[in-house]
């Protein structure tokens, strides 16, 4: 079946009637609608969505922009898979499709987004990997494209976002370690300009201050957010003359690399070094000793992101009037054995 004209000729009715029946218009009687839909299915007719999108001024597609790099692929976990499951739950109700937009790591994210905006491939955007100052915020605002960010930024403008509770993670982790006698506590932080790294380090500094502990810049280990980064972080910690007795990780899969490098040196996690991970990642669940880390529902996060985004789109606003404003997403501490020992003073 080539098009709507052939479908109309097959049914011996006008093209306009066929079009209205396929689009669910109320001015077509039910018997005619059933005939059109049945014939379309039998003859393999598929509507030209791109043409319809041009006429209606919408694509029915929501874009999710993520970072794409060799590092991201090699160290992929289920974060965005879990989030997209929740997003799809919301979007499917309105027959909206989710399009993943992987931005290559060697391309400027703002330039990549400019192409997507110029091509009008989506009606709205979800952006992630927020930078300290993120030009994508201004770009989408000027283009008047509804969007929501996974993460905060210092960029100007009142834009919608949901971010993970990095402040709470730092505060609870430091408190837990101090209660076990630790005074030299290290953390890992991203080596990039991603904003969450700045938030995490500042929250760690404040948490130390609350317990009367000095902030030592040498205990902030900046590495890539990956298993390899965890290996490198452990290597740098081992080189310190005055080694820390505990470390807090910013990225879930770092624990795998960290454990390996420590054990290569005869340093045992949970006995010689207390370790607290960031998130309960499936690939890190079988580490021994079991990793103390933080847990969250990725599915629920996806649902919240989807609802908050649609609340900012006129066609769907009425369905999500209670979606709420910007939100810090909570994480729950799950105690393991990696930080269970009590440090005794020499």
Order of alpha helices (4+ residues) and beta strands (2+ residues): alpha-alpha-alpha-alpha-beta-alpha-alpha-beta-alpha-beta-alpha-beta-beta-alpha-beta-alpha-beta-alpha-beta-alpha-beta-beta-alpha-beta-beta
